[in-house]
Amino acid sequence: MAILLTGAAGFIGYHVAQVLLQRGEDVIGLDNLNDYYDPTLKRARLEQLKANKGFHFFQIDIAEPDAVRDAAQSACKSGGFEIDRVIHLAAQAGVRYSLINPYAYIRANVLGHTVMLEFARGLKNCRHFVYASSSSVYGGNTKLPFAVEDRVDSPVSLYAATKKADELISHAYSHLFGFPQTGLRFFTVYGPWGRPDMAMFIFTKAIYEGRPIQVFNHGNMKRDFTYIDDIVNGVIKTLDNPPPPNEQGRPYRLYNIGNNRSEPLMRMIELIEKEVGRKAEKEFLPLQEGDVPASFADISAIQRDTGFAPTTPIDVGIPRFVDWYRRYHNLIG
């Protein structure tokens, strides 16, 4: 049996694929390699994955149902296996870019999500459909930490609205068609091979290059920074524990997946400065449209059901990220 993994060349998808391959799974990876950020990094991730004989990659757009079907059929025919699980991580990422190109979010996040649900519905036996949601669905909530039981009907960005739409569509599919689904609300994932559009990457690059960094909300920001190894551990534990029917008889659930600690943005910057060996020139600015001042994950549900327990504080994770950045960009020496 095999796992279909969307967003395989992405940050989280790459790391999830590595762990699945290490444990002997066949992984069919889908990704369109778009240029939202430099595809060179995506291709570098892919080169590492392609070294594994159990990895089968197809460059396609998940919003095109025929392309998804044809890729899956081709992989199954050549590999002699069937797909019984789906990990759907592909999405148009980024809160701020959704203010510029809203159509990309509707196509990738809403249409693409529906295409993948239809694909899963058509499988002979879909044992589990695990998909990426986001902590952004909590919008302007002021109660901390964010709990999965909190209301999430006041998004402050289109990106957040599309992720909430994904949760609702998945719930409807679970009710109508009965295959097990779990949505994961990720909280500020960082680490080696991370996305260049994320603050940690942007700050590290700017400090190395001697350029000022933009610090929004005048530095009064807090984030539940979650190290990639902890995220992957949570994704795998979730995959291996499909939900039983809930009180309504539907095999459906949602989890927060975070570090369970809300860290000040300025503390994150201090750790980067320490690792790089120089101070950042800071430009303090107001809170940006679509952004929120704080995030903090209540992870009690995923802990209870899967045993998930993050182990990497930012004091450990940020030096690992900066070390990777230094080596990837040949800044050693």
HELIX and SHEET records of a PDB file:
HELIX    1   1 PHE A   11  GLN A   22  1                                  12    
HELIX    2   2 PRO A   39  LEU A   49  1                                  11    
HELIX    3   3 PRO A   65  GLY A   79  1                                  15    
HELIX    4   4 ARG A   96  LEU A   99  5                                   4    
HELIX    5   5 PRO A  102  TYR A  105  1                                   4    
HELIX    6   6 ILE A  106  LEU A  111  3                                   6    
HELIX    7   7 GLY A  112  ARG A  121  1                                  10    
HELIX    8   8 SER A  135  TYR A  138  5                                   4    
HELIX    9   9 LEU A  158  PHE A  177  1                                  20    
HELIX   10  10 ALA A  199  GLU A  209  1                                  11    
HELIX   11  11 PHE A  216  GLY A  219  5                                   4    
HELIX   12  12 ILE A  228  LEU A  239  1                                  12    
HELIX   13  13 LEU A  265  VAL A  276  1                                  12    
HELIX   14  14 SER A  300  THR A  306  1                                   7    
HELIX   15  15 ILE A  314  TYR A  328  1                                  15    
SHEET    1   A 7 PHE A  55  GLN A  59  0                                        
SHEET    2   A 7 ASP A  26  ASP A  31  1                                        
SHEET    3   A 7 ALA A   2  THR A   6  1                                        
SHEET    4   A 7 ILE A  83  HIS A  88  1                                        
SHEET    5   A 7 HIS A 128  SER A 134  1                                        
SHEET    6   A 7 GLN A 181  PHE A 186  1                                        
SHEET    7   A 7 TYR A 252  ILE A 257  1                                        
SHEET    1   B 2 VAL A 189  TYR A 190  0                                        
SHEET    2   B 2 THR A 226  TYR A 227  1                                        
SHEET    1   C 2 ILE A 213  VAL A 215  0                                        
SHEET    2   C 2 LYS A 282  PHE A 284  1                                        
SHEET    1   D 2 LYS A 222  ARG A 223  0                                        
SHEET    2   D 2 GLU A 263  PRO A 264 -1                                        
END                                                                             
